[in-house]
Amino acid sequence: MMMVRDGIELGGKMTAPAPFVAVAEYLEAGVLVVCVVDPKRQCFVTYYPDRPEETIGMGEVWRAAEILPGFEMPVQRVFGRGR
């Protein structure tokens, strides 16, 4: 796994419940947004410290204006479609 500034972590395969333990740890440490990419369901699940999680899937665009103003990532691009 590689940790990148501002709470962005890129890593290899994680098995449940490992991603959810990491999510809780990041949120407890003060990270504003945690996004878990779920390859089985082909979706992104985004967690916040102060509101319910959000799930988006194919045909939707992930945004986190709180930490990355103007950044957009189409879900289908991550899963090899719409490049």
N, C-alpha and C positions, 0 to 999 in steps of 0.2 A: 504494500500500500504506500501511497505517496500523499503526504499532507501538503497542501498548498495554502498560502496566505488567505485570510478571510474565511476560513472554515470550509474550503472546498477540498474534498477528498476524492481522489481517483484511486480505484483499486480493482483487484481481481475479483474472483468469485467469493461470495460470502454466503453462508447458509443460515437459514432461520434458526434460532432467533438472533444471531449475531448482528444483522443490520438494525434491529429494533433496540438492542442494548446500546449500540453506538449512537443511535438517534437520541435516546434518553440522556446519554452522557454529554453529547454535544449541546443539547438544549439546556441541561443543567449548568453547563459551563458558560452559557450566555450567547451561544450561536443563534443568530436571528432566523435562519432558514436552513432546513435540512431536507434534501431531496434524495429519495431512494429510487433508483431505476430498477423496475421489476421486469426482467426479460421474459419470465413465464407468462405474465399477463400483458406484456407490452404496454406498460404504463409507467408514469412517474407518480410517486406519492410524496407530497411535500408536507413537512411538519413545521409548525410554528410554536413558539413558547406560549402564545396568548390567544390562540384560536384553533378551531378543529383542523385536522389534516385535510388536504385536498388531493384528489386523485384525478389525473387527466390521462387520456389515452390517444390512440391513433386519430389523426385529424385535428388535434388540438396543439396549442403552442404553450410551452413552459416559459414563464416570466417570473422574475423575482426583483421587481423594481426597488425593493427596500435595500438590496445589496448590489445589484447589477443593473442600474438604470439603462434602459434601451436594449438590453440583451434579450434575445428570443431564441428558443430552440424548439423547432417542430419535433414532436414525438416520433413521427414516422422517419425522420432523418436518423435518429439514433438506432432504429431497428432496420436500417438498410433500405428504406423506401423513400422516395421523394428527394433523392440527392440532386 
